[in-house]
Amino acid sequence: MRYSALQVLRNGLTGNKSWKPVWRNPTPKSHYDVVIIGGGGHGLATAYYLAKKHGITNVAVLEKGWLGGGNVGRNTTIVRSNYMLEGNMKFYSHSLRLWENLEQELNYNVMLSQRGLVVLGHSDGQVEALARRGTVSVMEGDDGVLWSREECRARMPYLNHDDARFPVYGALMHQRGGTARHDAVVWGFARAADMRGVDLIQNCEVQGLRIENGKMVGVETSRGYIGAGKVGMTVAGRSGQVAEMAGLRLPIESQVLQAFVTEGLKPILPTVIAFGMGHFYISQSDKGGLVFGGDLDGYNSYAQRGNIPMMEHIAEAGMALMPMIGKAKMLRSWGGINDMTMDGSPIIDKSPVENFFVNCGWCYGGFKAVPGSGDCFAHLMATGNPHPAANRLLLNRFETGRLLDETGNGASPNLH
């Protein structure tokens, strides 16, 4: 079914009784040309681009729970491309361009809202760094506009501009940044992949990987063995565990990142705002809730929940930046399991095991990367060569020393 205004009107007048299932619920076949482990945004996008761009449709996406039940449904929905290092900059710029045409391509409303992302500067040095970042973004073909202290005060009167510790000196506006609806992104890619013949298999946990003579030949699952010509891994915070099944130890750690949402409020926050003196970022959802997050909880974990001290830390940062939010009731919090690399940048590459491909290490950047990651990973799996937009996101950079360390923190995943 192709969605249109006429379909919405027709179903609205007939009790919504003629909508068809969005995707099939197939029984797994004994063998596929490609098996994707992980039914989140990255896995579904990879399957879609394999079918659409490369004509590979004998594909299965295996998800241990339900589609979109992992990190893609447990984040703050921010979309942006304001990186500085060559490898990241090129990749996220590519991803943002795909975002901007995604609704037309999928015929699905992913609720992309390019409301703008404002990064605040709280010292002369920070403002100079933001000016440099904006210039680099413009050179890449993206956007960046530096706001003065006066412009910040006029455009964002709801901030605490004169805090003695964190005065606002200026900001960088990334106008094409914004937010999207995480569930809708999953559903859109799932529907589009299914329409092209991809099997989306839920409640199918991968329990082992079968390797013969150094070559990946299939996966052991809770629903039986499934043979595969190629296997791709897109399991976010579980990447270390799945890679271990193949005898690999990846340069990543899994840590929890919390996010929060308040009760619904009237429109008060037109953009996404990132605090420059603390890891805090906030936006307002279409339902009116303030969605915000901060830093990692600081310990290795596979639990989808965080600790109270980090909740307090994030609340303190929010109150320092925007005291008015102290009157809002916080409805809920959740945690996503982040696969943190040693340099804070992702990995899209072949593994040492033949026909086994890895897509991991997304740190904080997983959601904004969904279409770019799927496109680049599909290209790699179909052709055997890195996509031009991801040719620096390789596993061997940790051996050669060609790291992509955006924050300059060195080999400390907990600092990224």
C-alpha beads as a LAMMPS data file, in Angstrom:
LAMMPS data file: protein, C-alpha beads

416 atoms
415 bonds

1 atom types
1 bond types

-500.0 500.0 xlo xhi
-500.0 500.0 ylo yhi
-500.0 500.0 zlo zhi

Masses

1 110.0

Atoms # bond

1 1 1 0.000 0.000 0.000
2 1 1 1.329 3.403 -0.974
3 1 1 0.514 6.046 1.622
4 1 1 -1.193 9.212 0.460
5 1 1 -3.593 11.891 1.699
6 1 1 -6.401 9.998 -0.058
7 1 1 -5.597 6.788 1.857
8 1 1 -5.618 8.664 5.167
9 1 1 -8.963 10.279 4.329
10 1 1 -10.522 7.015 3.147
11 1 1 -9.462 5.124 6.277
12 1 1 -10.518 7.978 8.520
13 1 1 -14.026 7.787 7.102
14 1 1 -14.243 3.970 7.313
15 1 1 -12.972 3.306 10.831
16 1 1 -9.369 2.628 9.756
17 1 1 -10.379 -0.878 8.675
18 1 1 -8.596 -1.087 5.330
19 1 1 -4.999 -0.604 6.432
20 1 1 -2.836 -3.567 5.521
21 1 1 0.005 -5.061 7.598
22 1 1 3.151 -3.014 7.135
23 1 1 5.445 -6.032 6.762
24 1 1 5.238 -9.819 6.632
25 1 1 6.072 -12.206 9.461
26 1 1 7.909 -14.917 7.475
27 1 1 9.281 -18.275 8.543
28 1 1 13.085 -18.297 8.241
29 1 1 14.477 -20.003 5.147
30 1 1 17.345 -22.455 5.406
31 1 1 19.770 -20.177 3.538
32 1 1 20.100 -16.540 2.535
33 1 1 22.609 -14.680 0.428
34 1 1 22.957 -12.154 3.267
35 1 1 21.994 -12.361 6.936
36 1 1 21.930 -9.146 8.978
37 1 1 22.116 -9.608 12.749
38 1 1 20.170 -6.825 14.440
39 1 1 16.775 -5.383 13.525
40 1 1 17.348 -1.787 14.542
41 1 1 17.810 1.246 12.332
42 1 1 21.232 0.253 10.995
43 1 1 20.266 -3.332 10.189
44 1 1 17.000 -2.424 8.491
45 1 1 18.616 0.395 6.521
46 1 1 21.361 -1.979 5.369
47 1 1 18.800 -4.513 4.158
48 1 1 16.848 -1.807 2.355
49 1 1 19.865 -0.422 0.501
50 1 1 21.097 -3.931 -0.359
51 1 1 17.780 -4.546 -2.089
52 1 1 17.272 -1.120 -3.613
53 1 1 20.762 -0.179 -4.767
54 1 1 22.425 -3.551 -5.290
55 1 1 19.539 -5.847 -6.222
56 1 1 20.292 -8.289 -3.387
57 1 1 16.890 -9.337 -2.077
58 1 1 17.549 -12.812 -0.635
59 1 1 18.254 -11.150 2.696
60 1 1 17.150 -11.845 6.263
61 1 1 17.250 -9.405 9.175
62 1 1 17.348 -11.302 12.473
63 1 1 16.129 -9.554 15.619
64 1 1 16.116 -11.230 19.030
65 1 1 13.125 -9.148 20.177
66 1 1 10.947 -6.837 18.133
67 1 1 12.052 -4.490 15.387
68 1 1 13.285 -1.241 16.877
69 1 1 13.379 -2.529 20.456
70 1 1 17.030 -1.652 20.994
71 1 1 19.006 1.582 20.869
72 1 1 17.111 3.033 17.925
73 1 1 14.098 3.346 20.240
74 1 1 16.146 4.508 23.229
75 1 1 17.820 7.776 22.238
76 1 1 17.194 11.514 22.014
77 1 1 16.406 11.479 18.253
78 1 1 18.959 14.144 17.243
79 1 1 20.052 14.410 13.600
80 1 1 23.111 16.505 12.723
81 1 1 26.284 16.829 10.675
82 1 1 28.673 19.229 12.409
83 1 1 31.846 17.175 12.706
84 1 1 35.379 18.368 11.933
85 1 1 37.656 15.416 11.196
86 1 1 37.769 14.286 7.583
87 1 1 36.445 10.751 7.990
88 1 1 33.540 11.658 10.270
89 1 1 32.699 14.872 8.447
90 1 1 32.330 13.176 5.076
91 1 1 30.275 10.320 6.495
92 1 1 27.799 12.363 8.549
93 1 1 27.381 14.860 5.723
94 1 1 26.451 11.938 3.466
95 1 1 24.018 10.639 6.078
96 1 1 22.323 14.009 6.518
97 1 1 21.754 14.307 2.782
98 1 1 20.063 10.910 2.830
99 1 1 17.902 12.027 5.783
100 1 1 16.680 15.016 3.813
101 1 1 15.148 12.855 1.071
102 1 1 14.203 9.879 3.227
103 1 1 10.470 10.524 3.530
104 1 1 10.036 10.786 -0.232
105 1 1 12.214 7.733 -0.841
106 1 1 10.450 5.507 1.698
107 1 1 6.977 7.003 1.190
108 1 1 6.821 7.197 4.961
109 1 1 6.675 10.124 7.375
110 1 1 9.769 9.805 9.580
111 1 1 8.905 13.234 11.056
112 1 1 12.255 14.797 10.225
113 1 1 12.234 18.286 11.728
114 1 1 15.225 20.402 10.690
115 1 1 14.594 22.894 13.444
116 1 1 18.277 23.663 13.897
117 1 1 20.869 22.653 16.478
118 1 1 22.567 25.312 18.608
119 1 1 25.900 24.561 20.302
120 1 1 26.654 27.111 23.011
121 1 1 30.049 28.621 23.754
122 1 1 30.846 29.811 27.283
123 1 1 34.286 31.351 26.820
124 1 1 36.285 33.177 24.174
125 1 1 38.180 29.970 23.457
126 1 1 35.000 27.956 22.973
127 1 1 33.547 30.544 20.610
128 1 1 36.740 30.506 18.548
129 1 1 36.533 26.711 18.355
130 1 1 32.881 26.949 17.255
131 1 1 33.823 29.458 14.556
132 1 1 36.401 27.017 13.229
133 1 1 33.927 24.142 13.306
134 1 1 31.356 26.202 11.430
135 1 1 33.887 27.187 8.773
136 1 1 34.891 23.556 8.250
137 1 1 31.213 22.549 7.960
138 1 1 30.587 25.177 5.288
139 1 1 33.676 24.006 3.374
140 1 1 32.258 20.466 3.395
141 1 1 28.977 21.730 1.930
142 1 1 27.047 21.693 5.192
143 1 1 26.098 24.766 7.176
144 1 1 27.167 26.707 10.241
145 1 1 26.384 30.243 11.390
146 1 1 28.101 31.859 14.366
147 1 1 25.810 33.800 16.704
148 1 1 27.114 36.638 18.854
149 1 1 26.312 37.040 22.534
150 1 1 23.615 39.563 21.643
151 1 1 22.056 37.289 19.031
152 1 1 21.971 34.424 21.537
153 1 1 20.200 36.599 24.087
154 1 1 17.646 37.780 21.516
155 1 1 16.975 34.348 19.990
156 1 1 17.050 32.273 23.184
157 1 1 15.662 34.403 26.033
158 1 1 14.749 31.275 28.004
159 1 1 18.421 30.442 28.760
160 1 1 20.432 31.567 31.765
161 1 1 22.803 33.863 29.885
162 1 1 24.465 35.519 32.895
163 1 1 25.343 32.561 35.095
164 1 1 28.594 33.471 36.832
165 1 1 30.144 30.079 36.027
166 1 1 28.678 29.468 32.555
167 1 1 27.930 32.792 30.821
168 1 1 26.826 32.478 27.192
169 1 1 29.454 34.108 24.942
170 1 1 28.086 32.922 21.604
171 1 1 26.824 29.887 19.725
172 1 1 27.063 27.936 16.488
173 1 1 23.778 27.338 14.687
174 1 1 23.608 24.204 12.526
175 1 1 20.352 24.966 10.709
176 1 1 19.985 21.619 8.915
177 1 1 20.265 19.734 12.198
178 1 1 17.195 18.735 14.164
179 1 1 15.252 15.653 15.197
180 1 1 13.311 12.737 13.707
181 1 1 10.845 10.208 15.093
182 1 1 12.856 7.101 16.005
183 1 1 9.994 4.598 15.729
184 1 1 8.922 5.993 12.375
185 1 1 12.450 5.590 11.000
186 1 1 12.383 1.895 11.957
187 1 1 8.926 1.329 10.521
188 1 1 9.733 3.175 7.307
189 1 1 12.881 1.168 6.584
190 1 1 11.215 -2.108 7.661
191 1 1 8.263 -1.545 5.354
192 1 1 10.462 -0.536 2.425
193 1 1 12.818 -3.509 2.881
194 1 1 9.909 -5.952 3.170
195 1 1 8.346 -4.578 -0.019
196 1 1 11.585 -5.513 -1.822
197 1 1 11.516 -9.109 -0.594
198 1 1 13.665 -8.907 2.534
199 1 1 12.605 -11.291 5.334
200 1 1 12.286 -9.518 8.693
201 1 1 12.452 -12.212 11.350
202 1 1 11.592 -11.163 14.895
203 1 1 12.060 -13.150 18.117
204 1 1 15.049 -14.865 16.542
205 1 1 18.109 -14.599 18.768
206 1 1 21.514 -15.392 17.299
207 1 1 23.198 -17.828 19.684
208 1 1 26.278 -18.764 17.695
209 1 1 28.175 -18.227 14.453
210 1 1 29.234 -21.125 12.274
211 1 1 32.702 -20.735 10.750
212 1 1 34.350 -23.323 8.479
213 1 1 37.939 -22.963 7.253
214 1 1 38.033 -19.338 8.341
215 1 1 34.845 -18.485 6.445
216 1 1 31.456 -17.524 7.875
217 1 1 28.799 -19.928 6.588
218 1 1 25.792 -19.304 8.814
219 1 1 24.255 -18.506 12.179
220 1 1 22.819 -20.614 14.979
221 1 1 19.590 -19.064 16.231
222 1 1 16.784 -19.743 18.684
223 1 1 14.746 -20.743 15.613
224 1 1 17.320 -23.100 14.167
225 1 1 20.371 -22.901 11.933
226 1 1 20.316 -20.443 9.018
227 1 1 22.965 -20.656 6.306
228 1 1 24.370 -17.465 4.842
229 1 1 26.665 -16.366 2.039
230 1 1 27.555 -13.260 4.046
231 1 1 26.777 -12.129 7.591
232 1 1 26.634 -8.518 8.760
233 1 1 26.590 -7.440 12.412
234 1 1 24.576 -4.354 13.438
235 1 1 23.855 -4.944 17.135
236 1 1 25.034 -1.682 18.767
237 1 1 25.954 -2.255 22.421
238 1 1 25.995 -6.034 21.963
239 1 1 28.716 -5.868 19.307
240 1 1 31.417 -7.200 21.611
241 1 1 29.312 -10.221 22.555
242 1 1 28.384 -11.158 18.977
243 1 1 31.935 -10.606 17.708
244 1 1 33.185 -12.893 20.465
245 1 1 31.116 -15.689 18.910
246 1 1 33.394 -15.324 15.883
247 1 1 36.514 -15.331 18.052
248 1 1 37.066 -11.591 17.674
249 1 1 37.853 -8.976 20.280
250 1 1 36.873 -5.526 19.030
251 1 1 38.319 -2.230 20.339
252 1 1 35.047 -1.258 22.017
253 1 1 33.421 -1.110 25.443
254 1 1 29.698 -1.122 26.215
255 1 1 28.428 1.608 28.509
256 1 1 25.036 3.030 29.428
257 1 1 23.782 6.403 28.220
258 1 1 20.629 7.720 29.864
259 1 1 17.912 9.912 28.392
260 1 1 14.875 11.603 29.934
261 1 1 11.548 13.163 29.004
262 1 1 9.267 15.533 30.883
263 1 1 5.522 15.956 30.837
264 1 1 4.044 17.614 27.782
265 1 1 4.392 21.392 27.694
266 1 1 3.329 24.153 25.336
267 1 1 5.927 24.957 22.634
268 1 1 8.843 26.697 24.347
269 1 1 11.975 25.309 22.692
270 1 1 12.160 25.779 18.899
271 1 1 15.631 24.270 18.393
272 1 1 17.910 21.588 19.778
273 1 1 20.375 23.084 22.270
274 1 1 23.723 21.648 23.381
275 1 1 25.349 23.001 26.555
276 1 1 29.001 23.837 25.982
277 1 1 30.205 23.491 29.582
278 1 1 28.622 20.169 30.410
279 1 1 27.458 17.174 28.438
280 1 1 23.796 18.185 28.216
281 1 1 21.473 18.522 25.227
282 1 1 17.757 19.197 25.032
283 1 1 14.915 19.502 22.538
284 1 1 11.125 19.468 22.617
285 1 1 9.220 16.594 21.072
286 1 1 6.112 16.910 18.931
287 1 1 4.107 15.735 21.944
288 1 1 5.474 18.628 23.991
289 1 1 7.838 16.732 26.275
290 1 1 11.347 18.057 26.826
291 1 1 13.749 15.312 25.744
292 1 1 17.258 15.579 27.166
293 1 1 20.379 13.602 27.984
294 1 1 23.960 13.956 29.082
295 1 1 27.062 11.941 29.726
296 1 1 27.730 8.216 30.010
297 1 1 27.136 6.562 33.343
298 1 1 30.834 5.752 33.445
299 1 1 30.928 1.988 33.901
300 1 1 30.656 -1.032 31.629
301 1 1 27.184 -2.539 31.556
302 1 1 24.610 -4.281 29.385
303 1 1 21.669 -2.990 31.455
304 1 1 19.190 -0.668 29.752
305 1 1 19.010 1.578 32.780
306 1 1 21.299 4.038 34.526
307 1 1 22.277 5.204 37.981
308 1 1 20.906 7.993 40.157
309 1 1 24.146 10.031 40.483
310 1 1 24.204 10.541 36.697
311 1 1 20.529 11.522 36.773
312 1 1 21.415 14.183 39.337
313 1 1 24.406 15.346 37.293
314 1 1 22.309 15.771 34.140
315 1 1 19.532 17.531 36.068
316 1 1 22.092 19.949 37.532
317 1 1 23.423 20.776 34.064
318 1 1 19.894 21.364 32.798
319 1 1 19.067 23.656 35.691
320 1 1 22.283 25.640 35.223
321 1 1 21.486 26.201 31.550
322 1 1 17.711 26.584 31.715
323 1 1 16.343 27.055 35.263
324 1 1 12.734 27.129 34.092
325 1 1 12.734 23.391 33.384
326 1 1 12.857 22.796 37.152
327 1 1 9.093 23.328 37.209
328 1 1 8.448 20.467 34.767
329 1 1 7.744 16.939 36.001
330 1 1 10.023 14.254 34.613
331 1 1 7.911 11.365 33.332
332 1 1 10.481 8.673 32.620
333 1 1 14.076 7.841 31.880
334 1 1 15.731 5.046 29.943
335 1 1 19.178 3.807 29.041
336 1 1 20.751 2.754 25.773
337 1 1 23.792 0.478 25.562
338 1 1 26.497 2.333 23.646
339 1 1 29.374 0.534 21.953
340 1 1 32.182 3.004 22.650
341 1 1 35.332 2.825 20.517
342 1 1 38.770 3.965 21.632
343 1 1 38.584 7.115 19.478
344 1 1 34.873 7.818 19.674
345 1 1 34.250 7.088 15.979
346 1 1 32.448 4.160 14.289
347 1 1 33.662 1.077 12.435
348 1 1 32.228 -0.119 9.090
349 1 1 34.524 -2.786 7.738
350 1 1 35.237 -6.401 6.885
351 1 1 36.355 -8.549 9.796
352 1 1 39.301 -10.965 9.835
353 1 1 36.725 -13.749 9.339
354 1 1 35.875 -14.082 5.666
355 1 1 32.307 -13.059 4.766
356 1 1 31.720 -11.548 8.229
357 1 1 31.230 -7.767 8.251
358 1 1 31.045 -5.465 11.278
359 1 1 29.132 -2.249 11.766
360 1 1 29.689 -0.969 15.305
361 1 1 31.286 1.607 17.604
362 1 1 28.659 4.300 17.099
363 1 1 29.155 5.813 20.549
364 1 1 26.695 8.748 20.710
365 1 1 26.197 8.964 16.945
366 1 1 24.086 5.924 16.114
367 1 1 20.692 7.467 15.427
368 1 1 21.870 10.335 13.234
369 1 1 23.911 7.821 11.229
370 1 1 21.080 5.392 10.382
371 1 1 20.630 6.067 6.621
372 1 1 24.331 6.725 6.012
373 1 1 25.345 3.615 7.917
374 1 1 22.868 1.444 6.022
375 1 1 23.965 2.805 2.649
376 1 1 27.691 2.432 3.377
377 1 1 27.385 -1.004 4.986
378 1 1 25.262 -2.295 2.103
379 1 1 27.876 -1.002 -0.356
380 1 1 30.639 -2.762 1.555
381 1 1 28.762 -6.066 1.770
382 1 1 27.687 -5.992 -1.881
383 1 1 30.970 -4.893 -3.468
384 1 1 33.624 -5.813 -0.915
385 1 1 34.942 -2.238 -0.983
386 1 1 34.371 0.625 1.467
387 1 1 31.905 3.295 0.433
388 1 1 33.716 6.577 -0.404
389 1 1 31.902 8.259 2.492
390 1 1 33.122 5.636 4.981
391 1 1 36.631 4.836 3.759
392 1 1 38.187 6.150 6.973
393 1 1 35.901 4.199 9.317
394 1 1 38.006 1.044 9.087
395 1 1 39.034 -1.407 11.753
396 1 1 42.763 -1.214 10.986
397 1 1 43.006 2.437 12.017
398 1 1 43.590 1.224 15.557
399 1 1 46.681 -0.612 14.311
400 1 1 48.014 2.156 12.087
401 1 1 47.308 5.015 14.487
402 1 1 45.055 6.894 12.036
403 1 1 42.408 7.548 14.686
404 1 1 39.387 9.815 14.270
405 1 1 39.389 11.418 17.698
406 1 1 36.902 14.290 17.467
407 1 1 37.184 15.257 21.139
408 1 1 40.929 14.734 21.482
409 1 1 40.544 12.527 24.551
410 1 1 42.848 9.739 23.417
411 1 1 42.207 6.044 23.826
412 1 1 39.625 6.384 26.582
413 1 1 36.172 5.216 25.479
414 1 1 34.524 6.478 28.669
415 1 1 35.524 10.041 27.678
416 1 1 33.915 9.906 24.256

Bonds

1 1 1 2
2 1 2 3
3 1 3 4
4 1 4 5
5 1 5 6
6 1 6 7
7 1 7 8
8 1 8 9
9 1 9 10
10 1 10 11
11 1 11 12
12 1 12 13
13 1 13 14
14 1 14 15
15 1 15 16
16 1 16 17
17 1 17 18
18 1 18 19
19 1 19 20
20 1 20 21
21 1 21 22
22 1 22 23
23 1 23 24
24 1 24 25
25 1 25 26
26 1 26 27
27 1 27 28
28 1 28 29
29 1 29 30
30 1 30 31
31 1 31 32
32 1 32 33
33 1 33 34
34 1 34 35
35 1 35 36
36 1 36 37
37 1 37 38
38 1 38 39
39 1 39 40
40 1 40 41
41 1 41 42
42 1 42 43
43 1 43 44
44 1 44 45
45 1 45 46
46 1 46 47
47 1 47 48
48 1 48 49
49 1 49 50
50 1 50 51
51 1 51 52
52 1 52 53
53 1 53 54
54 1 54 55
55 1 55 56
56 1 56 57
57 1 57 58
58 1 58 59
59 1 59 60
60 1 60 61
61 1 61 62
62 1 62 63
63 1 63 64
64 1 64 65
65 1 65 66
66 1 66 67
67 1 67 68
68 1 68 69
69 1 69 70
70 1 70 71
71 1 71 72
72 1 72 73
73 1 73 74
74 1 74 75
75 1 75 76
76 1 76 77
77 1 77 78
78 1 78 79
79 1 79 80
80 1 80 81
81 1 81 82
82 1 82 83
83 1 83 84
84 1 84 85
85 1 85 86
86 1 86 87
87 1 87 88
88 1 88 89
89 1 89 90
90 1 90 91
91 1 91 92
92 1 92 93
93 1 93 94
94 1 94 95
95 1 95 96
96 1 96 97
97 1 97 98
98 1 98 99
99 1 99 100
100 1 100 101
101 1 101 102
102 1 102 103
103 1 103 104
104 1 104 105
105 1 105 106
106 1 106 107
107 1 107 108
108 1 108 109
109 1 109 110
110 1 110 111
111 1 111 112
112 1 112 113
113 1 113 114
114 1 114 115
115 1 115 116
116 1 116 117
117 1 117 118
118 1 118 119
119 1 119 120
120 1 120 121
121 1 121 122
122 1 122 123
123 1 123 124
124 1 124 125
125 1 125 126
126 1 126 127
127 1 127 128
128 1 128 129
129 1 129 130
130 1 130 131
131 1 131 132
132 1 132 133
133 1 133 134
134 1 134 135
135 1 135 136
136 1 136 137
137 1 137 138
138 1 138 139
139 1 139 140
140 1 140 141
141 1 141 142
142 1 142 143
143 1 143 144
144 1 144 145
145 1 145 146
146 1 146 147
147 1 147 148
148 1 148 149
149 1 149 150
150 1 150 151
151 1 151 152
152 1 152 153
153 1 153 154
154 1 154 155
155 1 155 156
156 1 156 157
157 1 157 158
158 1 158 159
159 1 159 160
160 1 160 161
161 1 161 162
162 1 162 163
163 1 163 164
164 1 164 165
165 1 165 166
166 1 166 167
167 1 167 168
168 1 168 169
169 1 169 170
170 1 170 171
171 1 171 172
172 1 172 173
173 1 173 174
174 1 174 175
175 1 175 176
176 1 176 177
177 1 177 178
178 1 178 179
179 1 179 180
180 1 180 181
181 1 181 182
182 1 182 183
183 1 183 184
184 1 184 185
185 1 185 186
186 1 186 187
187 1 187 188
188 1 188 189
189 1 189 190
190 1 190 191
191 1 191 192
192 1 192 193
193 1 193 194
194 1 194 195
195 1 195 196
196 1 196 197
197 1 197 198
198 1 198 199
199 1 199 200
200 1 200 201
201 1 201 202
202 1 202 203
203 1 203 204
204 1 204 205
205 1 205 206
206 1 206 207
207 1 207 208
208 1 208 209
209 1 209 210
210 1 210 211
211 1 211 212
212 1 212 213
213 1 213 214
214 1 214 215
215 1 215 216
216 1 216 217
217 1 217 218
218 1 218 219
219 1 219 220
220 1 220 221
221 1 221 222
222 1 222 223
223 1 223 224
224 1 224 225
225 1 225 226
226 1 226 227
227 1 227 228
228 1 228 229
229 1 229 230
230 1 230 231
231 1 231 232
232 1 232 233
233 1 233 234
234 1 234 235
235 1 235 236
236 1 236 237
237 1 237 238
238 1 238 239
239 1 239 240
240 1 240 241
241 1 241 242
242 1 242 243
243 1 243 244
244 1 244 245
245 1 245 246
246 1 246 247
247 1 247 248
248 1 248 249
249 1 249 250
250 1 250 251
251 1 251 252
252 1 252 253
253 1 253 254
254 1 254 255
255 1 255 256
256 1 256 257
257 1 257 258
258 1 258 259
259 1 259 260
260 1 260 261
261 1 261 262
262 1 262 263
263 1 263 264
264 1 264 265
265 1 265 266
266 1 266 267
267 1 267 268
268 1 268 269
269 1 269 270
270 1 270 271
271 1 271 272
272 1 272 273
273 1 273 274
274 1 274 275
275 1 275 276
276 1 276 277
277 1 277 278
278 1 278 279
279 1 279 280
280 1 280 281
281 1 281 282
282 1 282 283
283 1 283 284
284 1 284 285
285 1 285 286
286 1 286 287
287 1 287 288
288 1 288 289
289 1 289 290
290 1 290 291
291 1 291 292
292 1 292 293
293 1 293 294
294 1 294 295
295 1 295 296
296 1 296 297
297 1 297 298
298 1 298 299
299 1 299 300
300 1 300 301
301 1 301 302
302 1 302 303
303 1 303 304
304 1 304 305
305 1 305 306
306 1 306 307
307 1 307 308
308 1 308 309
309 1 309 310
310 1 310 311
311 1 311 312
312 1 312 313
313 1 313 314
314 1 314 315
315 1 315 316
316 1 316 317
317 1 317 318
318 1 318 319
319 1 319 320
320 1 320 321
321 1 321 322
322 1 322 323
323 1 323 324
324 1 324 325
325 1 325 326
326 1 326 327
327 1 327 328
328 1 328 329
329 1 329 330
330 1 330 331
331 1 331 332
332 1 332 333
333 1 333 334
334 1 334 335
335 1 335 336
336 1 336 337
337 1 337 338
338 1 338 339
339 1 339 340
340 1 340 341
341 1 341 342
342 1 342 343
343 1 343 344
344 1 344 345
345 1 345 346
346 1 346 347
347 1 347 348
348 1 348 349
349 1 349 350
350 1 350 351
351 1 351 352
352 1 352 353
353 1 353 354
354 1 354 355
355 1 355 356
356 1 356 357
357 1 357 358
358 1 358 359
359 1 359 360
360 1 360 361
361 1 361 362
362 1 362 363
363 1 363 364
364 1 364 365
365 1 365 366
366 1 366 367
367 1 367 368
368 1 368 369
369 1 369 370
370 1 370 371
371 1 371 372
372 1 372 373
373 1 373 374
374 1 374 375
375 1 375 376
376 1 376 377
377 1 377 378
378 1 378 379
379 1 379 380
380 1 380 381
381 1 381 382
382 1 382 383
383 1 383 384
384 1 384 385
385 1 385 386
386 1 386 387
387 1 387 388
388 1 388 389
389 1 389 390
390 1 390 391
391 1 391 392
392 1 392 393
393 1 393 394
394 1 394 395
395 1 395 396
396 1 396 397
397 1 397 398
398 1 398 399
399 1 399 400
400 1 400 401
401 1 401 402
402 1 402 403
403 1 403 404
404 1 404 405
405 1 405 406
406 1 406 407
407 1 407 408
408 1 408 409
409 1 409 410
410 1 410 411
411 1 411 412
412 1 412 413
413 1 413 414
414 1 414 415
415 1 415 416
